[in-house]
Amino acid sequence: MSTDSDILKRAERTPQAFAEVFDRHAAAVESFLRRRLGAQAAEDALSETFLIAFRRRGSFDHTWESARPWLLGIAARVAAKNHVAEARHWRAVEAAAGRGETTSGGGIDEATGRLDAAAAIRALAPRIAALSAKERNTLFMYAWSDLPPEQIAQALQVSVGTVWSRLHRIRRKLAPPGSHSVRLTWIAKEMDHGAVRDGA
């Protein structure tokens, strides 16, 4: 199977080949954008992300086999430009958690866990909204895209040390009062399992 790097080299000569990169990564990029911006804004942002990637396909760093960090880096910059949509989305998440809009498989323990998760999201949403765009980009790539710090650094075009420094600062900012840390991957787990409905 061809690597993304091989496909992008081919796409420089044969632009139609770029469709393979879209097919491989569109779902992951859309998921990232949907979580950042909400369902409505994510569709336009996805189109913009791949249009930018197509136009810049000749600048891809071929020392990397996968295009996913590169694409997510572009998506993060597109999302950051849509700060109004992102702020609106996080206010909706907070409001939905406040209304107790949670889902559950039916078990008492699971339902209790969902209520706890909704309360935690309600508390975290304003803090997430208050993060800088650079911090949100780093947080969401770490929590939602399953990228190691080295690939986050590649996506955001910063050093690995900068990624670790941002993650440390984010943990401090999101930690509950009296606590020194928060598990950042919790955000991905709870949102993925329907702690707050997608319509938020």
C-alpha positions as CSV (number, residue, x, y, z in Angstrom):
1,M,0.0,0.0,0.0
2,S,1.3,3.5,-0.9
3,T,2.2,5.9,1.9
4,D,0.6,9.3,2.0
5,S,4.0,10.7,1.0
6,D,4.0,8.6,-2.1
7,I,0.5,9.7,-3.0
8,L,1.3,13.4,-2.5
9,K,4.4,13.0,-4.7
10,R,2.2,11.5,-7.4
11,A,-0.4,14.3,-6.9
12,E,2.1,16.9,-7.8
13,R,2.1,15.5,-11.3
14,T,-1.4,14.0,-11.3
15,P,-3.7,16.2,-9.2
16,Q,-6.5,13.6,-9.2
17,A,-4.3,11.4,-7.0
18,F,-5.0,13.7,-4.1
19,A,-8.4,12.2,-3.8
20,E,-6.7,9.2,-2.1
21,V,-5.5,11.4,0.7
22,F,-9.0,12.8,1.1
23,D,-10.5,9.3,1.3
24,R,-7.9,8.2,3.9
25,H,-8.2,11.1,6.2
26,A,-11.4,13.1,5.7
27,A,-13.3,11.2,8.5
28,A,-10.6,11.9,11.1
29,V,-10.3,15.6,10.1
30,E,-14.0,16.1,10.1
31,S,-14.3,14.5,13.5
32,F,-11.6,16.9,14.8
33,L,-13.4,19.9,13.3
34,R,-16.8,18.8,14.5
35,R,-15.6,18.6,18.1
36,R,-14.0,22.0,17.7
37,L,-16.7,23.9,15.9
38,G,-19.9,21.9,16.0
39,A,-21.6,20.0,13.2
40,Q,-22.7,23.0,11.1
41,A,-19.4,24.9,10.9
42,A,-17.3,21.7,10.5
43,E,-18.5,20.9,7.0
44,D,-17.3,24.2,5.6
45,A,-14.1,24.0,7.6
46,L,-13.5,20.5,6.2
47,S,-13.8,21.8,2.6
48,E,-11.5,24.7,3.4
49,T,-8.9,22.4,5.0
50,F,-8.6,20.1,2.0
51,L,-8.7,22.9,-0.5
52,I,-5.7,24.5,1.3
53,A,-4.0,21.0,1.5
54,F,-4.5,20.5,-2.2
55,R,-3.1,23.9,-3.1
56,R,-0.1,23.2,-0.8
57,R,0.5,19.6,-1.7
58,G,3.9,20.4,-3.2
59,S,5.1,21.7,0.2
60,F,4.4,18.5,2.1
61,D,7.5,17.2,4.1
62,H,8.2,13.8,2.6
63,T,10.3,12.7,5.5
64,W,6.9,11.9,7.1
65,E,4.9,9.0,5.7
66,S,1.5,10.0,7.0
67,A,-0.3,13.2,6.0
68,R,-2.6,13.1,9.1
69,P,-0.5,15.5,11.3
70,W,-0.1,17.9,8.4
71,L,-3.8,17.8,7.6
72,L,-4.8,18.3,11.3
73,G,-2.4,21.2,11.5
74,I,-4.1,22.9,8.6
75,A,-7.5,22.0,10.2
76,A,-6.4,23.5,13.5
77,R,-5.5,26.8,11.8
78,V,-8.8,26.8,9.9
79,A,-10.7,26.2,13.2
80,A,-8.7,29.0,15.0
81,K,-10.0,31.4,12.3
82,N,-13.5,30.4,13.1
83,H,-13.2,31.5,16.7
84,V,-16.8,32.9,16.8
85,A,-18.2,29.5,15.8
86,E,-15.9,27.7,18.3
87,A,-16.9,30.0,21.2
88,R,-20.6,29.4,20.3
89,H,-20.1,25.7,20.2
90,W,-18.5,25.6,23.6
91,R,-21.3,27.7,25.1
92,A,-23.7,25.2,23.7
93,V,-21.8,22.3,25.2
94,E,-21.8,24.0,28.6
95,A,-25.6,24.7,28.3
96,A,-26.4,21.2,27.3
97,A,-24.4,19.8,30.2
98,G,-26.3,22.2,32.5
99,R,-29.6,20.9,31.2
100,G,-28.4,17.4,32.0
101,E,-28.6,16.3,28.3
102,T,-26.7,13.0,28.7
103,T,-27.0,9.6,27.2
104,S,-26.7,6.3,29.0
105,G,-26.8,2.6,28.3
106,G,-29.4,2.2,31.0
107,G,-27.3,1.0,34.0
108,I,-27.5,2.9,37.2
109,D,-23.7,3.1,37.6
110,E,-23.3,4.3,34.0
111,A,-26.1,6.9,34.4
112,T,-24.4,8.2,37.5
113,G,-21.1,8.4,35.6
114,R,-22.8,10.3,32.8
115,L,-24.2,12.8,35.3
116,D,-20.8,13.2,36.8
117,A,-19.3,13.7,33.3
118,A,-21.9,16.3,32.4
119,A,-21.1,18.2,35.6
120,A,-17.4,18.1,34.8
121,I,-18.0,19.3,31.2
122,R,-20.1,22.1,32.5
123,A,-17.2,23.2,34.7
124,L,-14.6,22.7,32.0
125,A,-16.3,24.3,29.0
126,P,-15.7,27.9,30.2
127,R,-12.1,27.1,31.0
128,I,-11.6,25.5,27.6
129,A,-13.2,28.5,25.9
130,A,-10.8,30.7,27.8
131,L,-7.7,28.9,26.5
132,S,-5.7,30.6,23.8
133,A,-6.1,29.3,20.2
134,K,-2.7,27.7,20.4
135,E,-3.5,26.0,23.7
136,R,-6.8,24.7,22.3
137,N,-5.1,23.4,19.2
138,T,-2.6,21.5,21.3
139,L,-5.2,20.2,23.7
140,F,-7.6,18.9,21.1
141,M,-4.8,17.2,19.0
142,Y,-3.6,15.5,22.2
143,A,-7.1,14.5,23.5
144,W,-8.9,13.8,20.2
145,S,-6.5,13.0,17.4
146,D,-4.4,10.3,19.2
147,L,-1.2,12.0,18.0
148,P,2.0,11.6,19.9
149,P,3.7,14.9,21.0
150,E,6.2,14.6,18.1
151,Q,3.4,14.6,15.5
152,I,1.6,17.4,17.3
153,A,4.8,19.4,17.1
154,Q,4.9,18.6,13.3
155,A,1.3,19.6,12.8
156,L,1.6,22.9,14.7
157,Q,5.1,23.6,13.4
158,V,6.5,24.0,16.9
159,S,9.2,22.2,18.9
160,V,8.3,19.1,20.9
161,G,9.3,21.0,24.0
162,T,6.7,23.7,23.2
163,V,4.0,21.0,23.0
164,W,5.0,19.6,26.4
165,S,5.1,23.1,27.9
166,R,1.6,23.9,26.5
167,L,0.2,20.6,27.8
168,H,1.6,21.3,31.3
169,R,0.1,24.8,31.2
170,I,-3.3,23.5,30.0
171,R,-3.4,20.9,32.8
172,R,-2.9,23.6,35.3
173,K,-5.6,25.8,33.7
174,L,-8.2,23.0,33.5
175,A,-7.5,21.5,36.9
176,P,-10.4,21.8,39.4
177,P,-9.8,24.2,42.3
178,G,-7.4,22.6,44.9
179,S,-6.1,20.1,42.3
180,H,-2.8,20.2,40.5
181,S,-3.8,18.2,37.4
182,V,-6.5,17.0,35.1
183,R,-6.3,14.0,32.7
184,L,-6.6,15.6,29.3
185,T,-7.7,12.3,27.5
186,W,-10.8,12.3,29.7
187,I,-12.3,15.0,27.4
188,A,-12.0,12.7,24.4
189,K,-13.4,9.7,26.3
190,E,-16.5,11.4,27.6
191,M,-17.4,13.3,24.5
192,D,-16.9,10.2,22.4
193,H,-19.2,8.2,24.6
194,G,-22.0,10.7,24.4
195,A,-21.7,12.6,27.7
196,V,-23.1,15.5,25.8
197,R,-25.3,15.1,22.7
198,D,-23.8,16.0,19.3
199,G,-26.5,18.6,18.7
200,A,-25.1,20.8,21.4
